[in-house]
Amino acid sequence: MRVALSPRNCFKASFTLVIFSFLVFFFRENLSYGGHKHAIGTSDLDLEEDHLRSNSPWIDSNGFMNPAEAPGYCSRHGWKEYPHRQSRRKIYDLFMINSELDWLEIRLNELQNHVDYFVILESATTFTGLPKPLVLNDSWDNFTQFRDKIIYHVLQDPDPALVKEQKWTQWDHEKFQRNAMFEQVLPRLTDAQAPNHGDVILVSDIDEIPRPAALTVLRNCEFPRRLTLRSRFYYYSFQWLHRGSEWAHPQATTYSTPNTTILPQDLRGGHGAGFFSDEKADLYNAAWHCSSCFATIDEMLLKMQSFSHVEYNEKKFRKKAWIVDHIRKGRDLWDRWGQWYLRIEGNRDVPAYVAEKRERFGYLLDRDGESAGFVDYVPGEEITVEISDDEERWKAADASRDVQDEYLEWSVLRDGEGRIIRAVFTRETPEYWDFLAYKQQQTAIDKICELNAPLLDDVDQKEFFHVHTSDPGNRDTWFYNLINEYNNSTTNETITHLIQKDNNLQMEVDIVAQTTVLRKDKNGKLITDSDQLIRCSKIGCVNQLATTGASVSIADPVAIYINKFSRGSFKLDSTGDQTSIRKEVHCLFNSVPRGGKTKD
């Protein structure tokens, strides 16, 4: 007997089938990761534990498994045994570091017995061109036990002319940095460090950590050229598992030649391989990824600031109490639909080093409690307290140049009573100094000392640079440190250029571009009142200049917002004597009034 369905019932049946298929797809990874042909299963994890307990009797001097066991082992993962076993198949772990020293410690300790060389790239600037410290270079003494395994490289910046000609975005800079992990490092290695045909190359972010068992597979088996090591995807800590598919990183490939090896950016992005290509595959349950897993709330806020979607940039999302409450409850910080996390009590699926150092890495295991595991958060700390004491106000004002964000920064010298006896200002964007130091290192040093004379006359020139610890005498490896000790304080009375994150040329160009546009009110009348213009465009008043056909130039560093230097409220002693106040203007580039043009 056949039953005819009405159009309405057909729609219901189809809709139900679609929803069911979606749910199966959405939750399948969390139901069972062992069902995949290419997967790290329980037997692999048990084998790794046996390996550690038995001091590696089943591994030969080249790191390979017993020849009698390797074929069956690789067959269980869907591949053949790697055939070239007469020499060691090295594993190179390529990643970049910004400020994640905790994750670096975890990664090095977790993988030290499986990775031959950790290739770590660090840059003195962010993807958007802002200065940042070289944290690994400055913390090298904490990782001396891994010195023989670490290949550390400070990024060699791209040609500025190329960047300008091709109008690079932050994504172009990110691509350049990723590829530099290979292009600027591996082809230059020699002797034992030099890669051979067939060696394994891992490409990942620092918080995407392969399982040791997965690396045993990679060393022993002949896997496709484009292999994705699927990660168990955790959020905030290993207490919250992201629902849905496993994270599609890290990636692995094999070395062939400097020109034919797949570059890191192409490998990570899946570029160059067809959808049905047989040269790629996924190895499930092969890694851990812990996203937004920070020890401090300041690190969390810094990451949130980089989130580009305007609709998620509301003030409420950046309140510390909001962040702590959502992380403690395992909720998405922006309350986005589909971003759901599964709470796992007493999770044992964590890197062994994290489990071993439970007290040190407690924030990675447990986000319960009023502070959600953040070491720098105290409930109720966001309550505003008025500071009435002058000395406390001075301390607050002198605490950081991070708040000096109007293209003017300063450093002061105070006497024993807290009164300012010397103030130095700057309004020059950092990019010019970075470029000058790159092209004419000694000229930059001479100018810095000249502007701050005589305070820096006896300072070692290395103090202005990031000096490569492995070869400190080679000046060609020095990189200018935009936030060096003498340009990173409000209280040492030396200063050269701006460092606050928004005081940069990119922001200045944007402001200048917007302010040269004529703005009108709803009646079509030109707005020339500064207060009105600021309210309507959040910029400054340049309409009157624009009506004359003039434009604002940014040739050399122009200083916006500043027309004159007022000394009216300055005094040197209790009598109010101002006769000895000097207005000293020193600048590498010519000082110009707003709306004017600098000289070449």
Stockholm file with secondary structure:
# STOCKHOLM 1.0

chainA/1-600         MRVALSPRNCFKASFTLVIFSFLVFFFRENLSYGGHKHAIGTSDLDLEEDHLRSNSPWIDSNGFMNPAEAPGYCSRHGWKEYPHRQSRRKIYDLFMINSELDWLEIRLNELQNHVDYFVILESATTFTGLPKPLVLNDSWDNFTQFRDKIIYHVLQDPDPALVKEQKWTQWDHEKFQRNAMFEQVLPRLTDAQAPNHGDVILVSDIDEIPRPAALTVLRNCEFPRRLTLRSRFYYYSFQWLHRGSEWAHPQATTYSTPNTTILPQDLRGGHGAGFFSDEKADLYNAAWHCSSCFATIDEMLLKMQSFSHVEYNEKKFRKKAWIVDHIRKGRDLWDRWGQWYLRIEGNRDVPAYVAEKRERFGYLLDRDGESAGFVDYVPGEEITVEISDDEERWKAADASRDVQDEYLEWSVLRDGEGRIIRAVFTRETPEYWDFLAYKQQQTAIDKICELNAPLLDDVDQKEFFHVHTSDPGNRDTWFYNLINEYNNSTTNETITHLIQKDNNLQMEVDIVAQTTVLRKDKNGKLITDSDQLIRCSKIGCVNQLATTGASVSIADPVAIYINKFSRGSFKLDSTGDQTSIRKEVHCLFNSVPRGGKTKD
#=GR chainA/1-600 SS CCCCCCHHHHHHHHHHHHHHHHHHHHHHHHHCSTTSSSBCCHHHHHHHHHHHHTTSTTBCTTSCBCTTTHHHHHHHTTCEECSCCSSCCCEEEEEEESSCHHHHHHHHHHHTTTCSEEEEEECSBCTTSCBCCCHHHHTGGGGGGGTTTEEEEECCCCCHHHHHHHTCCHHHHHHHHHHHHHHTTGGGCCGGGSCCTTCEEEECCTTEEECHHHHHHHHHEECCSEEEEEEEEEESSTTEEESSSCBCCCEEEECCCTTTSCCHHHHHHTTTCCTTCTTEEEEEEEEEEEETCCSSHHHHHHHHHTCCCGGGCCGGGGCHHHHHHHHHHTCCTTCCTTCCEEECTTCCCSCHHHHHTTTTTGGGTCCCSTTTTCTTCCTTTTSCCCCCCHHHHHHHHTSCGGGCCSSCEEEEEECTTSCEEEEEEECCCHHHHHHHHHHCHHHHHHHHHHHTTTTTTTSCGGGGEECCTTCTTCGGGCEECTTCGGGSCSSSSCCCSCCSTTCSHHHHHHHHHHHTSCCBCTTSCBCCCHHHHHHHHSSCCCHHHHHTTCCCCCSSCCCTTCCCCCCTTCCSSTTCCCTTCCCCCCCSSCCCCTTCCCCC
#=GC SS_cons         CCCCCCHHHHHHHHHHHHHHHHHHHHHHHHHCSTTSSSBCCHHHHHHHHHHHHTTSTTBCTTSCBCTTTHHHHHHHTTCEECSCCSSCCCEEEEEEESSCHHHHHHHHHHHTTTCSEEEEEECSBCTTSCBCCCHHHHTGGGGGGGTTTEEEEECCCCCHHHHHHHTCCHHHHHHHHHHHHHHTTGGGCCGGGSCCTTCEEEECCTTEEECHHHHHHHHHEECCSEEEEEEEEEESSTTEEESSSCBCCCEEEECCCTTTSCCHHHHHHTTTCCTTCTTEEEEEEEEEEEETCCSSHHHHHHHHHTCCCGGGCCGGGGCHHHHHHHHHHTCCTTCCTTCCEEECTTCCCSCHHHHHTTTTTGGGTCCCSTTTTCTTCCTTTTSCCCCCCHHHHHHHHTSCGGGCCSSCEEEEEECTTSCEEEEEEECCCHHHHHHHHHHCHHHHHHHHHHHTTTTTTTSCGGGGEECCTTCTTCGGGCEECTTCGGGSCSSSSCCCSCCSTTCSHHHHHHHHHHHTSCCBCTTSCBCCCHHHHHHHHSSCCCHHHHHTTCCCCCSSCCCTTCCCCCCTTCCSSTTCCCTTCCCCCCCSSCCCCTTCCCCC
//
